[in-house]
Amino acid sequence: MDIAVATPREQIAEAMNMLLVWSANIWLNSLSPVTKQDPDLLYASFESHFSSIYPKWLQEYQLWDRKMEPGERWIHLFCVERRCSRLKKVDKERTAALVRGLTPPLRMFVIQRNPKTWEDAVSAARLATEAHSIKNATVSAATTRHSDQYDQKTDNLAQQLYEQRKEIQDLTTKVSAMSSTQLSTQQISPLDKVFSGRSYRPAMLFCSKYIRSK
């Protein structure tokens, strides 16, 4: 017994009936029964309806305006390939669109390889991307080492400045203490010296004799 194998368009039509939702499902239900039951008509209606939502001029603009962002690897390649397929671009146009959107370093590398086909351009772009990634990783590692050395030097300098400032503060405190001692010594009056220590008793005897003589 032979088993009928569904064609690709029949499979697409079956998937549409099962999976389309929201506005797409509304569109599907608005079709005539003849269109829905004929896979070729259904596929053609679907392509015609949803292609008109995005005009060709807009798709062309999105293709040629596509630029590879820093940090991207293969996203640019996939986007260009998908849009070129949608617009049915020939090999030469697909290659030009891919090279045009690369970052300047990668574009220069690919142009120097002079790719003749889409496969050549993709191969050169992949090689350029890998080389650029390795270069960036090397530069990043060197920058990190330099940054660590700079941080160590900065820490050492900060420690030296802290120690010098502490020494200056200690010296300032000692000078202030010495100045206070000298000032206190200078403020003692001659009378205080007379009545202080050994000078106290002779002074009292002198005063007693003076009072008796009076």
C-alpha positions in Angstrom: 0.0 0.0 0.0 1.4 3.3 -1.1 1.4 6.2 1.4 0.9 9.6 -0.1 3.6 12.0 0.8 2.6 15.7 1.2 4.4 18.2 -0.9 6.2 21.1 0.7 3.3 23.5 -0.1 0.8 21.1 1.2 2.7 20.9 4.4 2.8 24.7 4.6 -1.0 24.9 3.9 -1.6 22.4 6.7 0.7 24.3 9.1 -1.2 27.5 8.3 -4.5 26.0 9.2 -3.1 24.8 12.5 -0.8 27.6 13.6 -2.0 31.0 12.3 -3.4 33.2 15.0 -4.8 36.7 15.6 -4.8 38.9 12.4 -3.3 36.0 10.3 -6.1 33.7 11.4 -8.7 36.4 10.5 -7.1 36.7 7.1 -7.2 32.9 6.7 -10.9 32.7 7.6 -11.7 35.4 5.1 -10.5 33.3 2.2 -12.8 31.2 0.0 -13.0 27.5 0.6 -11.5 26.9 -2.8 -8.4 28.9 -1.9 -8.0 27.3 1.5 -8.3 23.8 0.1 -5.7 24.4 -2.7 -2.2 24.5 -1.3 -0.8 26.4 -4.3 -3.5 29.1 -4.2 -3.2 29.3 -0.4 0.6 29.7 -0.5 0.3 32.3 -3.3 -2.4 34.3 -1.5 -0.4 34.2 1.7 2.8 35.5 0.0 0.9 38.2 -1.9 -1.0 39.4 1.2 1.9 39.6 3.6 4.5 40.8 1.1 2.4 43.8 0.4 2.5 44.8 4.1 6.2 45.5 3.7 6.7 47.2 0.4 9.7 46.3 -1.7 11.3 49.7 -1.4 11.2 49.4 2.4 12.8 45.9 2.3 15.5 47.3 -0.1 16.2 50.1 2.3 16.5 47.7 5.2 18.9 45.5 3.3 21.3 48.3 2.1 21.0 50.2 5.4 21.9 47.1 7.5 25.2 47.8 9.4 27.1 45.3 11.6 27.1 46.4 15.2 30.3 46.1 17.4 30.3 42.8 19.1 28.1 41.1 16.5 29.5 37.9 14.9 27.1 36.1 12.6 23.9 38.1 13.1 24.8 40.5 10.2 25.4 37.6 7.9 22.1 35.9 8.7 20.1 39.2 8.4 21.6 40.0 5.0 21.1 36.4 3.7 17.4 36.4 4.8 16.6 39.8 3.3 18.4 38.9 0.0 16.5 35.7 -0.2 13.2 37.6 0.3 14.1 40.1 -2.4 15.5 37.3 -4.7 18.8 39.0 -5.1 21.5 37.5 -7.3 24.8 36.3 -6.0 26.7 39.6 -6.9 24.1 41.7 -5.1 24.1 39.5 -2.0 27.9 39.8 -1.8 27.8 43.5 -2.2 25.2 43.9 0.5 27.2 41.7 2.9 30.5 43.6 2.4 28.8 47.0 2.5 27.4 46.4 6.1 30.6 45.1 7.7 32.6 47.2 10.1 35.5 49.2 8.5 38.3 46.8 9.7 36.4 43.7 8.5 35.3 45.4 5.3 38.9 46.3 4.4 40.0 42.7 5.1 37.3 41.2 2.9 37.8 43.7 0.1 41.5 42.8 0.0 40.5 39.2 -0.5 38.6 40.2 -3.6 35.7 37.8 -3.1 34.0 36.7 -6.4 31.0 34.8 -4.9 28.8 34.9 -1.9 30.6 31.9 -0.5 33.9 33.6 -0.9 32.6 36.7 0.9 31.2 34.7 3.7 34.4 32.8 4.2 36.5 36.0 4.2 34.1 37.7 6.6 34.2 34.7 9.0 38.0 34.7 8.9 38.2 38.5 9.5 35.7 38.2 12.4 37.8 35.5 14.1 41.1 37.4 13.6 39.5 40.6 14.9 38.2 38.8 18.0 41.6 37.4 18.7 43.2 40.8 18.3 40.6 42.4 20.7 41.2 39.7 23.3 45.0 40.3 23.1 44.6 44.0 23.4 42.1 43.6 26.3 44.6 41.3 28.2 47.4 43.8 27.7 45.2 46.7 28.9 44.2 44.7 32.0 47.9 44.0 32.9 48.7 47.7 32.4 45.8 48.7 34.5 46.8 46.3 37.3 50.4 47.7 37.3 49.0 51.3 37.3 46.7 50.4 40.3 49.7 49.0 42.2 51.8 52.1 41.6 48.8 54.3 42.6 48.4 52.3 45.9 52.1 52.6 46.7 52.1 56.4 46.0 49.0 56.8 48.2 50.6 54.9 51.0 53.7 57.1 50.8 51.6 60.2 50.8 49.7 58.9 53.9 53.0 58.2 55.8 54.4 61.6 54.9 51.2 63.3 56.0 51.3 61.4 59.3 54.9 62.4 59.9 54.0 66.1 59.3 51.1 65.9 61.7 53.3 64.3 64.4 56.0 67.0 63.9 53.3 69.7 64.1 52.0 68.3 67.4 55.5 68.2 68.9 56.2 71.8 67.8 52.9 73.0 69.3 53.7 71.2 72.6 57.2 72.8 72.8 55.7 76.3 72.0 53.1 75.9 74.8 55.9 75.0 77.3 58.0 78.0 76.4 55.0 80.3 76.6 54.1 79.0 80.1 57.7 79.6 81.3 57.7 83.1 80.0 54.5 84.0 81.8 55.9 83.4 85.4 56.3 86.8 87.2 59.3 87.8 89.4 57.1 87.7 92.5 56.3 84.1 91.7 60.0 83.3 91.6 60.5 85.0 95.0 57.9 82.9 96.7 58.7 79.7 94.9 61.1 77.0 96.2 64.1 78.2 98.2 63.4 81.9 97.8 60.3 81.7 100.0 62.0 81.6 103.5 64.6 84.4 103.0 61.8 86.6 101.8 59.6 85.9 104.8 62.5 86.7 107.2 63.2 89.9 105.5 59.6 91.0 105.7 59.5 90.1 109.5 62.6 92.2 110.2 61.2 95.1 108.3 57.9 95.0 110.2 59.8 94.9 113.7 61.9 97.8 112.8 58.8 99.8 112.2 
